[in-house]
Amino acid sequence: MSLRLFKAAAAALALTALAPSLASAQSFDRPVRIVVPFAPGGTSDILARLIAPKLSEAVGQPVVVENKPGAAGNIGADAVAKARPDGHTLLLMDIGSLAVAPSLFPDLSYNVENDLAPVGMVMFGPYVMAVNPSVPAKTIPELVAYAKANPGKLAVANSGVGALNHITAVALARHLGIEWKNVPYKGGAAASRAVVSDESNVIINGATATLPFVTNKQLVGIAVTGDERLASLPDVQTFKEAKLPLSDAGTWQGLLATGKTPPEVVARLNAELNKILALPEIKEKVAEQGGSVRPGTPEAVKTWLTTNIKNWGDIVRAADIKTN
């Protein structure tokens, strides 16, 4: 046998030996968990329960959604970061919270970029800024005027200390020269309900969880982030139109696995996720909630995280935002 033929045969044997391990790594032999690090009813929870049945069909195993709220998403994220790296434990959350975590929590128990493996972006949903109808403001100038006339009176609900909507509210107050109280709740759904009940007064939160309250006139929409007005709120201006900063803030929902999950498992999950996001009924349901699906690659999510860890970190440091 020639040297060339010998090398070719050896390569073929190596691939044959490797095939079972690759197949095993890509297979799912027990139930898959999607950890949502917020309380039920918020954007991440809604998306996870929308995706779970489709992912279950794709991998041939039950896919269960487990809510592990607390610490601005860090309790659930830490649980996934410390799970077995085999693709059976996933994290679905607003990855903006992951982007601000390193600058807000110096004693963070996991490393965002090393201990979590991006699978893919799921959706982008703009923030809706809304108020309880009892607040005498229907526009940004009216809200600013009221806040300046009543410093510290308005309470802004957020989905947890250190969550991106908390940071956004702090940065906006600093930009506008107003004072308002930031009140943390266990997730965006709880924050929205608190403003509906007038326990708090203002909400800046993902459209998926907040829009129904606005369209039902339980809240009054003031402004939205994103590039354009929402079709369901044509009279509500964008942050850009109101000359507000952070117009690209919003809920960037992503799916992640445990760090060191084999690349072929991540690739399989990414392929299945993108197929699910391409389904017309999924697109329609996400759009109904004011969001848009964002299929893509794990590398794109990794780049997004690296960029936003720096950008949001700069905002946190400039505003001297503390978690205690």
C-alpha positions as CSV (number, residue, x, y, z in Angstrom):
1,M,0.0,0.0,0.0
2,S,1.4,3.4,-0.9
3,L,1.9,6.0,1.8
4,R,-0.9,8.2,0.3
5,L,-3.3,5.3,0.4
6,F,-2.2,4.4,3.9
7,K,-2.9,8.0,5.1
8,A,-6.3,8.0,3.4
9,A,-7.2,4.7,5.0
10,A,-6.0,5.9,8.4
11,A,-8.1,9.1,8.1
12,A,-11.2,7.1,7.1
13,L,-10.7,4.9,10.1
14,A,-10.3,7.9,12.4
15,L,-13.5,9.4,11.1
16,T,-15.3,6.1,11.6
17,A,-14.1,5.9,15.2
18,L,-15.1,9.5,15.8
19,A,-18.6,9.2,14.3
20,P,-20.2,7.4,17.3
21,S,-18.8,10.0,19.8
22,L,-20.2,12.8,17.6
23,A,-23.5,11.1,17.2
24,S,-23.6,10.6,21.0
25,A,-22.7,14.2,21.7
26,Q,-25.5,15.4,19.5
27,S,-28.1,13.0,20.8
28,F,-30.4,13.8,23.8
29,D,-31.0,10.9,26.1
30,R,-33.0,12.5,28.9
31,P,-35.3,15.5,29.4
32,V,-33.9,19.0,28.6
33,R,-34.3,21.9,31.0
34,I,-34.8,25.5,29.9
35,V,-34.0,27.6,32.9
36,V,-35.7,31.0,33.0
37,P,-34.0,33.1,35.7
38,F,-37.1,35.2,36.2
39,A,-40.6,34.6,37.6
40,P,-43.4,33.2,35.3
41,G,-45.2,35.5,33.0
42,G,-42.3,37.7,31.8
43,T,-40.9,37.9,28.3
44,S,-38.3,35.1,28.8
45,D,-40.9,32.8,30.3
46,I,-43.3,33.4,27.5
47,L,-40.7,32.7,24.9
48,A,-39.4,29.6,26.7
49,R,-42.9,28.1,26.8
50,L,-43.4,29.0,23.2
51,I,-40.2,27.2,22.1
52,A,-40.2,24.3,24.5
53,P,-42.8,22.1,22.7
54,K,-41.1,22.6,19.3
55,L,-37.6,21.8,20.7
56,S,-39.0,18.7,22.4
57,E,-40.2,17.5,19.0
58,A,-36.8,18.2,17.5
59,V,-34.7,16.4,20.1
60,G,-37.1,13.6,20.9
61,Q,-37.1,14.3,24.6
62,P,-39.4,16.3,27.0
63,V,-38.3,19.9,27.3
64,V,-39.3,21.5,30.6
65,V,-39.2,25.1,31.6
66,E,-37.9,25.8,35.1
67,N,-38.2,29.3,36.7
68,K,-35.3,30.2,39.0
69,P,-35.8,33.9,39.7
70,G,-33.5,36.2,41.8
71,A,-30.5,38.5,41.7
72,A,-31.4,40.0,38.4
73,G,-31.2,36.6,36.7
74,N,-27.9,35.6,38.2
75,I,-29.3,32.7,40.3
76,G,-30.6,30.9,37.2
77,A,-27.6,31.8,35.1
78,D,-25.3,30.4,37.8
79,A,-27.2,27.2,37.9
80,V,-26.8,26.7,34.1
81,A,-23.1,27.8,34.3
82,K,-22.5,25.0,36.8
83,A,-24.5,22.3,35.1
84,R,-23.1,19.3,33.1
85,P,-21.9,20.7,29.8
86,D,-23.9,18.4,27.5
87,G,-26.7,20.6,26.2
88,H,-29.4,19.2,28.5
89,T,-29.5,22.4,30.6
90,L,-30.2,25.6,28.8
91,L,-30.7,29.2,29.8
92,L,-33.2,31.5,28.1
93,M,-33.1,35.1,29.3
94,D,-32.6,38.8,28.4
95,I,-28.9,38.7,27.7
96,G,-28.7,42.4,28.4
97,S,-28.8,41.4,32.1
98,L,-25.8,39.2,31.4
99,A,-24.0,42.1,29.7
100,V,-24.4,44.3,32.8
101,A,-23.7,41.6,35.4
102,P,-19.8,41.8,35.3
103,S,-19.8,45.5,36.0
104,L,-22.6,45.4,38.7
105,F,-21.6,42.3,40.6
106,P,-17.8,42.2,41.2
107,D,-18.3,39.0,43.2
108,L,-20.2,37.3,40.4
109,S,-20.1,33.5,41.0
110,Y,-19.6,32.7,37.3
111,N,-17.9,34.2,34.3
112,V,-20.4,35.3,31.6
113,E,-18.1,34.8,28.7
114,N,-16.4,31.6,29.8
115,D,-19.0,29.7,31.8
116,L,-21.9,30.1,29.3
117,A,-22.0,29.0,25.7
118,P,-24.2,31.0,23.4
119,V,-26.6,29.0,21.2
120,G,-28.4,31.7,19.4
121,M,-30.4,34.9,19.7
122,V,-34.1,34.4,20.0
123,M,-35.8,37.8,19.6
124,F,-35.5,41.5,20.1
125,G,-38.4,43.3,21.8
126,P,-38.4,47.0,22.3
127,Y,-38.9,48.5,25.7
128,V,-42.2,50.2,26.3
129,M,-42.2,53.1,28.8
130,A,-45.6,53.3,30.3
131,V,-47.3,54.9,33.3
132,N,-50.3,54.1,35.5
133,P,-53.3,56.2,34.3
134,S,-53.2,58.1,37.6
135,V,-50.0,59.7,36.6
136,P,-50.8,63.1,35.0
137,A,-48.5,62.6,32.0
138,K,-49.1,61.3,28.5
139,T,-45.9,62.4,26.8
140,I,-42.2,62.5,27.7
141,P,-42.2,66.3,28.3
142,E,-45.2,66.0,30.6
143,L,-43.6,63.1,32.5
144,V,-40.3,65.1,32.9
145,A,-42.2,68.2,34.1
146,Y,-44.2,66.1,36.6
147,A,-41.1,64.4,37.9
148,K,-39.2,67.7,38.3
149,A,-42.2,69.2,40.2
150,N,-42.4,66.1,42.4
151,P,-38.8,64.9,43.0
152,G,-38.6,61.3,44.3
153,K,-42.4,60.8,44.1
154,L,-42.5,58.6,41.0
155,A,-41.7,54.9,41.6
156,V,-40.2,53.1,38.6
157,A,-40.7,49.3,38.7
158,N,-38.0,47.1,37.3
159,S,-37.5,43.3,37.0
160,G,-34.7,43.3,39.6
161,V,-31.7,45.3,40.8
162,G,-29.1,45.2,38.0
163,A,-31.6,44.2,35.3
164,L,-31.2,46.1,32.1
165,N,-34.5,48.0,32.5
166,H,-33.2,49.1,36.0
167,I,-30.0,50.4,34.4
168,T,-32.0,52.1,31.6
169,A,-34.2,53.9,34.2
170,V,-31.2,55.1,36.2
171,A,-29.4,56.3,33.0
172,L,-32.6,58.1,31.8
173,A,-33.1,59.9,35.1
174,R,-29.5,61.1,35.0
175,H,-29.9,62.3,31.4
176,L,-33.2,64.1,32.1
177,G,-32.2,65.6,35.4
178,I,-35.0,64.0,37.3
179,E,-35.3,62.0,40.5
180,W,-37.5,58.9,40.8
181,K,-37.4,55.8,43.0
182,N,-36.3,52.5,41.4
183,V,-38.3,49.6,42.8
184,P,-37.2,46.0,42.1
185,Y,-39.6,43.1,41.5
186,K,-39.2,39.4,40.8
187,G,-39.3,39.7,37.0
188,G,-40.9,41.9,34.4
189,A,-44.4,40.5,34.8
190,A,-44.5,41.3,38.5
191,A,-43.1,44.8,37.7
192,S,-45.8,45.4,35.1
193,R,-48.6,44.2,37.5
194,A,-47.3,46.5,40.2
195,V,-47.7,49.5,37.9
196,V,-51.1,48.4,36.8
197,S,-52.2,48.2,40.5
198,D,-50.6,51.6,41.1
199,E,-48.2,50.2,43.7
200,S,-45.5,51.7,41.4
201,N,-46.1,54.4,38.8
202,V,-43.8,53.9,35.8
203,I,-42.5,50.9,33.9
204,I,-39.8,50.5,31.3
205,N,-40.1,46.9,30.2
206,G,-40.1,44.5,27.3
207,A,-43.1,44.9,24.9
208,T,-43.9,41.2,25.2
209,A,-44.8,41.5,28.8
210,T,-46.0,45.1,28.9
211,L,-47.8,45.7,25.6
212,P,-51.0,43.8,26.6
213,F,-51.6,46.2,29.5
214,V,-51.1,49.2,27.3
215,T,-53.5,48.0,24.6
216,N,-56.0,47.1,27.3
217,K,-55.7,50.7,28.6
218,Q,-54.5,49.5,32.0
219,L,-51.3,51.5,31.3
220,V,-50.6,54.5,29.2
221,G,-47.8,54.2,26.7
222,I,-45.3,57.1,26.7
223,A,-42.4,56.0,24.4
224,V,-40.8,52.9,22.9
225,T,-37.3,51.9,22.0
226,G,-36.3,50.4,18.7
227,D,-36.0,51.9,15.2
228,E,-39.7,52.5,14.6
229,R,-43.0,52.9,16.3
230,L,-45.0,49.8,17.1
231,A,-47.9,49.0,14.8
232,S,-50.1,48.4,17.8
233,L,-49.1,51.8,19.3
234,P,-48.9,54.1,16.3
235,D,-49.3,57.3,18.4
236,V,-46.5,56.4,20.9
237,Q,-43.2,58.0,19.8
238,T,-39.9,56.3,19.8
239,F,-37.0,57.2,22.1
240,K,-35.2,58.7,19.1
241,E,-38.2,60.9,18.3
242,A,-38.2,62.1,21.9
243,K,-34.5,62.7,21.8
244,L,-33.8,60.2,24.5
245,P,-30.6,58.1,24.8
246,L,-30.5,54.3,24.8
247,S,-32.8,54.0,21.8
248,D,-31.5,50.5,21.1
249,A,-32.1,49.3,24.6
250,G,-34.7,46.5,24.9
251,T,-35.1,42.9,25.6
252,W,-32.5,40.9,23.7
253,Q,-33.5,37.4,24.4
254,G,-30.9,34.7,23.9
255,L,-30.5,30.9,24.4
256,L,-27.3,29.7,26.1
257,A,-25.9,26.4,27.2
258,T,-23.3,25.6,29.8
259,G,-19.7,26.6,29.0
260,K,-17.6,23.9,27.4
261,T,-20.6,22.2,25.9
262,P,-19.2,20.4,22.8
263,P,-19.4,22.6,19.6
264,E,-21.4,20.0,17.8
265,V,-24.1,20.0,20.5
266,V,-24.2,23.8,20.3
267,A,-24.4,23.6,16.5
268,R,-27.3,21.1,16.7
269,L,-29.2,23.3,19.2
270,N,-28.6,26.4,17.1
271,A,-29.9,24.6,14.0
272,E,-33.0,23.5,15.8
273,L,-33.6,26.9,17.3
274,N,-33.3,28.6,13.9
275,K,-35.8,26.2,12.4
276,I,-38.2,27.0,15.2
277,L,-37.8,30.7,14.8
278,A,-38.5,30.3,11.1
279,L,-41.9,28.8,11.7
280,P,-44.7,31.2,10.6
281,E,-46.7,30.7,13.8
282,I,-43.7,31.5,16.0
283,K,-43.0,34.6,14.1
284,E,-46.6,35.6,14.3
285,K,-46.9,35.1,18.0
286,V,-43.7,37.0,18.7
287,A,-44.8,39.9,16.4
288,E,-48.2,40.0,18.2
289,Q,-46.2,40.8,21.4
290,G,-44.3,43.6,19.7
291,G,-41.1,41.7,19.1
292,S,-39.3,40.2,16.1
293,V,-37.4,36.9,15.9
294,R,-33.6,37.1,15.5
295,P,-32.2,33.8,14.2
296,G,-28.4,33.8,13.9
297,T,-25.2,32.1,15.0
298,P,-23.6,31.4,18.3
299,E,-20.7,33.6,17.2
300,A,-23.1,36.5,16.7
301,V,-24.4,36.3,20.3
302,K,-20.8,36.0,21.6
303,T,-19.9,39.2,19.7
304,W,-23.0,40.9,21.0
305,L,-22.2,40.0,24.6
306,T,-18.5,41.1,24.3
307,T,-19.6,44.5,22.9
308,N,-22.4,45.1,25.3
309,I,-20.4,44.1,28.4
310,K,-18.1,47.0,27.6
311,N,-20.8,49.5,26.5
312,W,-23.2,48.9,29.5
313,G,-20.2,48.7,31.8
314,D,-19.3,52.2,30.8
315,I,-22.8,53.4,31.6
316,V,-22.8,51.7,35.0
317,R,-19.5,53.2,35.9
318,A,-20.4,56.7,34.6
319,A,-23.6,56.7,36.6
320,D,-22.0,55.1,39.6
321,I,-24.8,52.5,39.8
322,K,-24.5,50.2,42.8
323,T,-26.5,47.1,43.7
324,N,-26.6,47.8,47.4
